[in-house]
Amino acid sequence: MRHTIGGVGRRSAVAAVTAGIVAFTSFVPGSALAAPADPAAPSDVNAQVAWNLLYSENFADPINPGNAPWVRETYANPFDTIMDDSGQWYRNDYGPDWTTALTSFDTYRKEFPVGQNGWLTASLSARDWDKNGVIEAPPSITTQPQGGGNVAVLNVPDHTGGAILRPTNRLPSQYRIEYKLKTIDFGGKRNGSIEYGGRVNGYSTQGCKTQHPWGEGSNSPGWTGDASVPYCEWQDVRSGPYGYNGFHFLSIVDFANPAPRNNHFWHYRRKVLMDSFSQHPDRVGTGTGGRVCDSNTNQYYNYRDGNFNTVNMWISGLPNWNPGPGGLAGNSQWFMTSCSGGVAEQQLSSAAELQPELMPNEFYTFAIERDTTGYTLEASGNFARVGQKTLRFHRPFIVNNAPIWHYNSEPGEYDGRYNANLVQNDAYGSTTWPNQWPAGSAYPDYFVIGDLYTNVYEGSASLTDIRLYTPAPPTSTNLALNKPATADSQCAAVEAPAKAVNGSWTGGTSDKWCSLGGSKWLRVDLQSSQQVGRFVVRHSGAGGEKPAWNTRDFDLQVSTNGTTWSTVATVRGNTANVTTHTFTPVTARYVRLNVLAPTNDSDTAARIFELEAYAT
């Protein structure tokens, strides 16, 4: 992440933002997506959409790389440069010395399938410094037990390596992708210090660590800009004015088969993203280092006064089509926070800060959704200064003539209005890359999780429960609607079990079933034997109450006689406002929700605004 602000000089206005409230945009199946109006806005940002779980990976089975070999990158096909070529931008800027720098080492790549039907791909990149066929510090993605479950561990022991998880195939046009981050060790402070564990900002203290050979443009201040200088004289990533570490929590990119590449390539390839930016104090210097939002007060504080473990929730806009000599291609950057009311602004602004010291006992959930109108970015967890919270921001594809870069996953979604040529006129050559966003183009979505930079970032992280959802067909009949409901207890006369099956969850805080009982359960009599294959549960946040009160741990059960019960869904650690649970359809007369942990904080009441049951 370079995090410089440039490109279009326009200010956007967001159509819908919910900080701490999950508000799903409406979904109409079969509807055609045309070029959005300006501004584009959801017709009803409070409409709820149910999700069908398409894939889920909890890493219960060990990751098996099989016989996947490390393959040397020959650059016979375009790779690892700014554009899809073999480095023309750098040659135009730095001249023939850059080619000498590039060929002073070998790059190796490795990929292998992960998960059910290989729906995920693990992609690794490493460097062979002395070109003897032996990788000195290979990155890895492995599994290990943690906290009663299993996690995937991404380990990158040297900043010139990379390790990511991505989908094997393109994402659907509408989707929700989410996962749980269990640990993170890619820089930032620990217990108030940037130096911990014998490292500096997450980096090993051994040897030099620079951006070579994919440095900032030759005219970037703070270094010579001379590609012929020794490796150690390029920009230092560990400290100094270029010192930073980081991690991509979740990004949506515009090309197929993403693999780790240099950071400047990625500045031209992302659509929307959530990442960390762990600057070294040298980089912050006497400035503010940017700003961080306190979402409890909606006031910013200076980055330098935080813990440097930021969560940035942002979009890529239009690029600077002609950066000028010694510059780099890159897109404008627009950041969303609660302090801006969710409006995407062209100023480095972090939405929150993680607390890595709490992990893995506590975790963070990251999710991105794409609907017919735009993207929604969501982060949940116990954030520094503000506590447990869900931050959620919706950004339409186009706002005030400022688009999300390459948002169109299908040709019919875009009319060509932002097409232009990327032009470089530099000391050693000039090149024009024409038609960077033409009419009729399509840029299907792919997500990326991990360390995707091959000239910066170093550390390790663990994660689990990667889930891909698609919108559920809305034609199914809610079998539980207005059926007889009973429960162990109720908090008040107006919060009876019937409120959870009345088809409404937006009628105020009493439009729910509530229980303070020692054992909390809600049972519905479907009044006849039915095929049941899906439940939708609308928790506290769906009804407008605190997301921290969303039901954390619960079981969903079915029965033919009301006495003998079978569990069809076991949910632990939930933080979402609306949960959908799909399973092989079974015959049932009765359905039951058993609450084991009612909230994500110390509150002891269970709150269910709606329990829905469907055949499929």
N, C-alpha and C positions, 0 to 999 in steps of 0.2 A: 504494500500500500504506500503510494507516494504521498497522497493527501495534499495535493496542491489544488487550488480552486481556479478554474479557468473556463474557457469556452464561452457558451452563451451567457449574456449578462442580464438574464431575465429572472424574475422572482416568481415562484409558483404558488398556487393556492390549492390546497388539497380539498377534495370533495368530502372526504369522511375520515375522521381520525378518532380512535378510541384508545385512550391510555388507561389500562387496567380493566377495560371492558371488552370482551370478545363480541364483535358484531359481524356476523357473516353476511356477505352480500348475496343477493338472490341469484338463483340459477334457473334458467329456463332451458330444458333439454331441446336439442334440435334447432335452437335459434341460430341464425347466421350472424357472424361477427363482421361488421363493416368498419371502415375507418372511423374512429370515435370522433364525436363532436368536440369542439373546443370551447369551454372546458368539458371534459368527460366526467360524468358522475354517476354512481349507482342510483337506480331509481328508488331503492329502499335499502338503506344500509343496515336497517335493523331486521330485515327479513332473515330467517334462519335457513341454512342449507344443511341437509344431512349428508354424511360422508360414508361411502363404502370403502372399506379397507381392501386395497388391492394387493399390497405386499407389506410384510413386516419382518424385520430381522433383529433378533435379540442375541445373536452370536452364541447360542447354546451349543452349536457345533463348532469345532475349531475351524478357523480359516485354513483352507488347503490350497497353497499355491500350485500344487501338482508339479508338473514338469515345466512350468513357465520359466524360461531362461531370462537372464539379463541380456538384452540386445543392444549392441553398440549403435548409436545414432550416427548415420553416415551423412545426413542432410541431403540425401538423394531426393527426398520429398521435403517440402517446406516444413520447418519445425523450429521452435525455440527462438524466434526473432520477434520483432514488433508486428510485422505483417506476415502473411502466408507466403514467405519466400525464404531464401537462405541468408538473410541479413543485409538486404540492400540499404535499409535505413541507416544502419550503423556504418556501412562502408561509405555512404555519401557524407556522413558526418565526420568520422574519424580517419577515413582513408585506409590504405593497405595495412597499417599497423593493427587495425582491429581484427582483420582476418588472422594475423599472426597470433593475436591474443586468443581468439576463438579456437584455433587449432593447437594450442599449447596443452590441451587436455582432451580426454574423450568423455562423452556423455553416454550413459547407459540407461535404458528404460526396461521396465518390467510390468506386465499386466496379467491379471488372472480374475476369474469370476468369483463372486461371493453371493451367498444367499440362495433362496428358493429359485430354481430355474436360472440361476446366475443373473438375477435381475440387477445386482450391483457389480461394479468392476472396481477392483483395487488397482491403482496406477501409481507407480513409483519412478523416480528419477534419481540418478546418482552420478558421481564424477570419479573418473579414473585419472588421477593427477599425473602419474608418470607414464600413462599409456602402455602399461604392461599387461592389461587384461584383468587386473585385480582392483576391485573397488575398495578404496581405503575405509570408508565409513558408510556402509550401505544402510539406507532407511528400511523400515519394515512396517507391516500391518499384521498384527497377530491377535489372538484372543487369550483372555485369562479370566478366572473367576474374580468377582468383586461384589461384596455386599449381598451375598445370597443369589446373585445372578452372574451374568457374563458380560464382558465388554470387549470391544475392539480397541486395541492400543496402537496408535499411530506414533511411531518413534522416528525422529529425524535427528541423528547425532551430529550432523554438520549442515551448516546453512546452505551449502551448495546442493543438498538433496531435497527431495520433495516426496510427499505421500498424501494421496487423496482417495476418497471414496466418491463414486459417481454412479449414475444410472447407466446400465448397459445400452438401453434404448432411450429414445427421446421421451420426454414427459408428455402426457395428454395435454390437450388445449386448456383444460381446467383441472386443477389438482390441489392437493395440500400435501406438502412434504414436511416431516417433522422428525426430531430425534432428541435424545437426552445426552447432554454433555456431563460426564461424571468427574473428570479431572482435566486440568489445563495447566501446562507448564511451558509457555512460550513467552516468557518475560513478564514484565510488570513487577510491582513491589510485592514482597512477602513480609508481613509484620513490619511494614514501614520502610523496608530497605530494598533497593534495586539489586543489591548483592546478596545472594543466598545460595546455599548448597555448593559453594566453591565456584559459582558462575557469576557472570555479570549480565543482568537483564536477560537471563535464560541462556546465554551463550557460554560455551567453554572458554576458559582463559588462555588456552593453548594456541599458539601460532597467530597468524594474521587472518582476518575475516573481512573481505571486501566484496563489493558488488561486481568485480571483474567477471566476465568482460562486458556485461550488460549494464554499464554505468549510466548515471544521469547524462544528459546531453553534454557535449563538450563545452558549452557556454554556461553550464550550471556553476554557480559560485561555490567556492570552498574546496576546489581541487584544480589540478592543472588542465584537465580536459584532454590530456595527451595519452592516447591508447598505447604508446610505446613504453610507458613507465612500468616498472616491476609491479607484480601482483599486489604487494603490500602498500603501494602508493595510490591505489584506487580508493574509492570512498569506503571508509570503515563502517561496517554495519553494527559493530558492537558498542561503539561510543562515538563521540564527536558529533558534528553537525548532521551526519547521515545515520546516526545510531538509533535503530529501532528494531523491535521484534513484533511478532503478531501471529494471527491465526484466522483463517476464514471459517467462521461458525457455519455459515450457509450462504452460498452464492448461486445465482441463476446466470448462466452464460449462454452465449449466442452461437455456439458451434458444437458439432458432434465430437464424441470421444475425447473429452477434455483430459489433459495430462499435465503434470507439472512443467511449467515453463518459467522464463524470467518475468520479473514483476512488471516490466514495461509492456510486455505483450498483453498481460491481463488488464492493464488500464484501458485497453481498447476493446475488450471482449466481454465485459460484464454488463448485465442488465440491472439487476437489483442484488443487494448483498447485505449481510451482517458480518462484521469482522471486528477484531481487536487491533489496537494500535498502541503498542507498548513502547513509547519513546524513552530514550535515554535522557537523563537530565541535561547532558551536553547539548542535545538537539533542542530541548526546550529553552536552554540558555536563560536570558533575563526576561524572556517573553512569557506569555500565559500558557503556551503549548496548545492552545485551543480552549474549548469550554466543554463542561459536562453538565447535564441537566439533573437537578434534584427534582424528581417527579412528584414529590410530596408538596413542595413549595412552588414548583414551576419557576424556579430561579436557577440561573446558571452559576457555576463556580469554575474557577480556572483549573485547567488540566493539571498544572503544576501542584495544586493543592489536593489532588486526589491520590488514588493508589495505582494509577497507570494501567489498570486492567479494564479498559473501556469496552463498551458494546456500542458499535456504530451501526445505525440502521439507515441505509441510504440507497440512492439510485444513481445510475449513470445517465448523463444527458448527452447532448450533441458534443462532438469533438471540436477542437480548434483545427480547422481544415488546413491551415498553413502556419505551423508553429514558428517558422523562421529558422535561420542558421543556428546550429548547435542546440536545437530544441528537440523535444520528443513528442510523438503522437500520444494523445490521451484524451479521455472524455471528461466533460465537466462533472462535478460531484455535488450531489444535493442531499443534505442530511435532515432526518426527521427526528424530532424529540417532542416530549410533552410540553417543554418550555416554549416551543414554537407553535403550540396547538396542533402539532402534527404536520404543519406546513413544511415542505421540503425547501431548505434554504442553502445557498451556496456559501456556507461558512462551516468550517470543521467543528462539528457539534456532536458529542457523544450522548446517547440516550440514557446510559447507566454505566455502572462499574460492577464487575463481578467481584466475588469474595472467594478466591481460590483456596484460602485457608479453611473454608467450611467443607470443601469437597474431599472425598466422595460421599460424606454423610448427607450432604445436600447436593442437589444437581440443578442444572439449568436446561430448559427446553427451548429449542429454536424451531420455528416453523415459517414457511412461506407458502402463500396461496396465490393462485392465478385464477381469476374469474373472467367474465365477459367484459369487464370495465377496467381492470388494472391488477395491481399486485398488492398483497397484504403481507407485511413483515411483523413477526410476533416473537417476543422473547419473554420467558417467565422464569422466576426464581427469586432468591433472597439477595437483593442487590445492596451494595454499600449505601449507607445513609438513609435508604428509603424502605428497606425490608422486603418482604414477600410481595411480589407484584407481577402482573402481566402487562407488558407494553405492546401495543398493537396499533399499527398505522397502515391505512389504505392509501395508495397513490394511484390515481387514474393514469392510463397510458399517456394522455396528453393533458397538460394544464397550462393555460395561457401561452399556447404555442411552444411550450417546452416539453418535448417527449421523453419517455424512457427509451433509451437507446435500443434499437432493434427489437422492439416489443412484439412485433408481429410474428407469431409462430406459424401462421398460415398466410398465403398470398392475399386473400380477400380482406385481411384486417387492416390493410395499409394502402394508401393511394400514391405513394412516391413523393409526397410533398417535401420531405427533408433530404432528398438525394443530393449528393455533392461529390466532388473529387477531393481526395486527400493529396496535398501537394507539398513536396519537400524540395527546397532550393538550398543546397548546402555547399560547404567548401570543396568537397570532393565529388560532387555530382548532384543531379536533379532527377527526381522521379515523380510521376503522377500515378496514383492508384485511383482509377476512375470508378464512378458509380458505386459508392459505398453503402447506399441504401435506396436502391431503385424500386420503382413500382413493379409489382409481381414477385418481389423477393419474399423469402420466408426464412425465419431464424428460430427453429424449434428449440424449446427450452431443455437444458440439462442442468442439474444441480451439481455443486462441488462442495465437499466438506474436507477441511484439512489444511495442510501446508502445501500450497500450490506454487510457491516461488522457488526458483533454483539459484538465486543469488542473494537471498536474504530469508530470514526466519529459521529458527532452530529450537528444538524442544520435543515435547511429547504431550499427548492428550489421549483420553479414553472416552468412549461413547457407546451408546447402545440404543435399542428400540427405534431404529430407523423405519419409518412408516410412510407409505405412499397411499393417499386416498384419492378417490374420484367422486364426483357428486352422485348421490343415490337417486335413482329414478323417483320422481315425486308422485307416481301414479298408484303406489301401494296404499291400501286402506289401513288406518291405524286401528288395530284390533282392540286396543285398550280404551279407546275413546269413550268416555261416559259410562264405562262398565263399573260394577260394584267394586269398591276399593276399601280395604281395611288396613290397619297399621297397629304397631305396638302401642303407640300413643300419639298425641299431637300437642304442640306447644300452646295453641290457643284455639278457641272455637272456630275462628275464621281460617285456620290453617289445617283443615281436615284432610284426610287421604283423598277425598273426591277432587280436591283442588289439583292434584297431580295427574288427573285423567280427564280434565275438562276441556282440553284442546287449546288452552291459553296459558301463556307464560309472561305476558307483557302487561298484566292488569294491576301491577303494583306489588309491593312486598308481601301482601297477604295472598297472592295468587299462587300458593304453593302448599305442599305438605311439609310440616316441620315436626321434628321429634327430639325430645331431650331424654328419652327412655334409656335404660341401661342396655337393652338390646334394641336396635333400631331396624325395623323392617316395614316394607310396604308391599301389600299383596293385592293383586287384581284378579277377579273372576271374569274370564272371557265369556262365560255363560254357555259355551259349547266347545267341543274339541276343535282345535284349529291348528294349522301348520304355522309354526313360528320360526323365523330364521334371522330376525334382526330386531335389536332394541335401540332406541334413541333415548338418552337420558339428558335432560336439561337441568343443569345444576344452578347454583346461586348466581353466578355471573350472567347466565342467560336471562335471568329475571331482573337484572339491574342491581343486584346486591354485590357484595365484595367477592371478587374472584378467589381471594384467599379462603373463602368458605365453600368453594367447590368441593364436592365429595372426593376425598383422597383415595380411600380403599373401600371397595365394595364387590359383591358377587351378584350376578344375575342368574336366577334359577327358574325352572319350569317344572310343572307337575300335572299329572292326569287326574289325580284324586284329591289334591290339596293336602296330602299327608306325606307322601314320598317325593322328595325333591331331587332334581339333577341340576348341577351347576353347568351353565353353558358359556359363561364369561366371567373371568376373574380379572379384576382391575386393581392395580396397586400403583400408588404414586401419581394419581391423576391430578392435573392442574387445569385442564380445559373446561370451558363453560358448557360445551355440548360434546357428548361422547356418543359414538355410534359403534355398535357391536354386532358383527355379522358372523353367522355360524351355519353349519349344515342344518336345514330346517328339520324340526322335530314336532311331534304331536303334543299339544298341551291344552289343558283347560284353565290352568292357573299359572300366573307368572308372579315372581317375587324378587324384590330388590333388598338384599341384606347389606346394611351399612356397617363397616368395621371401623373405619376412621372417618368421621364426618367432615373434617375440614383440613386445610393445610396450615392452620395456625392453632392457637390454644382454645378456640371456640368449640363448644361441645354439642352444638345443635346440628342435626341433619336437616338439609333443605333441598327438596326436590320440587322444581317448578313443573316438570312434566316427565312422565314415564310413558313411552310409546312402544308398541309392539307391532311388528309387520311380518308378513309371510316371507318376504325376501328382501 
